């Protein structure tokens, strides 16, 4: 079998950032899949499930309520390797196009206070697996070290 596209990226050179992972078509609509990489693969610890789960709940809530992007959000969820998230948007985008959106989302997560949306037995299959404090810490770290002042090295996949 052929490797899927995401397995052809050299993860030893991949830095935290926002990358276009792939572009697809659904009928006449372009679908852009983004790789929102929060940790450097194979160089730093992966995120634990509780903070990933919290970021997923807060990020999905933010995105699906966003004034400009709510109707374009198809999916937001974690990578199995626990180094980041995938975001699928209806439309043909470049990484730089969504930097303001992703920055706003991580600021929302960093500053969030109160009950985590959907963190109840009725609404979630694993509602107790949440860590808001660590989610906020990771959001702040991603903002400070990657998003504020992001450059092409963190927006374009490395050449092999």
Helices and strands as residue ranges (DSSP letters): G 5-8, E 17-26, E 29-37, H 49-64, G 70-72, E 73-78, E 84-90, G 95-98, H 99-111, H 132-142, I 143-147, G 152-154
